[in-house]
Amino acid sequence: MQVVSGTSIRIHHDITGQRATNSDNATQTDYLGVCVSRQGFFIYEDAYVDFTLDYNTGNGSTRIDYLIMEHQYLSSAGGQAAVYSIIKGPNGGGEPTITNPLTQILIAKIYVPANAADHTATVYVKKQPSVLGGFAFRKLSESDIFSVENKALSNDFNAQVLSGFYFLDNSPLNAPVSAVRWTLLVLRAGTYISQLTTDTSNGKSYGRASSNSGTTWGSWVNMNNVDTVLDYTPINNQIGTRVYTEDNYVTDLQTLTQSIDALDISLKDRADSIAAQAIDISNLSSYIGNRTYDDQRHITNGESLTASINKLDKILKYEGIAQTVALRDAIPQANRYWGMVVRVVADGDTTKNYEYKLLYNNVNTTITDNANWVQLTKETGDWNMNSANSIVVAHGVADQSRIRGVKVMIRPDSDAALAGYRYDVVQGNAGTGDITNPQGGVEISGSSVGVRRRSGGFFASTDFDATGYNRGWITIDVD
């Protein structure tokens, strides 16, 4: 069968046709298509047989179509030519019906796969040759006298829906188990089909059936009672290897029952031994005490000794000397150096931690005012100076009287405007020549530092109006 194009199909005779001997008894004709009509006439076809075969889109089942030849007797020389046509099968499975059994002969059954939108997988199965009246007989040639094998419709068990004996090779689809080669016996009666197959590698057989012409199939049934090879891997994964490290009371590879029994005996013997050596702990409380404390600043009455010791251990680490002495005395003078960072940790609570930078010390400075200052820096955060003339930032110093100085540095938009300079909020841009008029100022309260720019001054400009980043820094000197 050849797909000429689309739904146009052609039947050739070049391979499977018959050849007749010519009247010279020395030569033969080309390959011909030969069929016996219902009237007993031999029909010879020396030309291709062309017909149209529809696709099977929208049908969830394999459709079976009949290719038929129809011939009527005509009392004239040469008779009447045969007519070939397709009887289309029903959707949902089943086969069509010959419309006129007295004049029509079934040539072939054509299997169009479910939902097929082309004929690449369509299977053409030629009917066995017939004698007068359309009754089929098995044609045996020298090469197949001892063979009853039929051609498989495809390498798929689900497609084998016609009675016959088949050989499926190359790991066919929908097999009972994974195997390369199978023999298959198919028996069909109407829409009921049974399949019996054997794995040629080990001789195991399986069976299944369909009641709707192979649209759906039942599960494969193992015909060998049970497989003799069992996979114990899942069980071994749960149990383990039964190989032990010391083998004190158990032995490698013994059964689990034997191991549990040995452990049970040993545990009972040990329990009896401990009971015979009872320990008097009545005086233990005299060494521990009643766990009642006077201050309960960091520990709680009645809690376990472990809990109390753990708390005191943390307190000694985090509170340390900084809790009881002034910051200026916390670090010995000889250990101070320019720019060092002093970190103060309170009760181990990270939200109360502070970091200061040691600005001066008495070792290398000429400053006479104590010289033990520390310095902290705060970010101004977002500030559109062109539209808002002031901003307030918390300074975090518990005693504002210890603040010795505040300096504010401002940066322009993206640090790109005005050649990337940064400016003091008081002097503004000294390069403009206006250094007599302050461009801003600061004020300190108990909890915050207020920064204000001069109205209409240097910072009231679109060079300082962008948002979405930090505008500058406030540096605070603390004694």
Secondary structure, DSSP 8 states (H G I E B T S, - for coil): -EEEETTEEEE--TTT-B--B-TTSS-B---BEEEE-TTS-EEEE-S-EEEE----TT-SS-EEEEEEEE-----STT----EEEEE---TTS-----S-TTTEEEEEEEEE-TT-SSSTT-EEEE---B-TTS-B-----TTTTT--EE--SSSBGGG--SSEEEEE-SS-BT-SSS-S-EEEEEEEETTEEEEEEEETTT--EEEEEESSTTSS----EETTSS-S----HHHHHHH-----SS-SSS-TT--HHHHHHHHHHHHHHHHHHHHTT----TTHHHHH-----SS-SSS-TT--HHHHHHHHHHHHHHTGGGGTS-HHHHS-GGG--TT-EEEE--TT-GGG-EEEEE---TTT----S----EEEEEE--S--TTT--EEEEE---S-GGGEEEEEEEE--GGGTGGGG--EETTTB-GGGS--SS--EEEEE-SSEEEEEE-TTSTTSSGGG---SS--EEEEEEE-
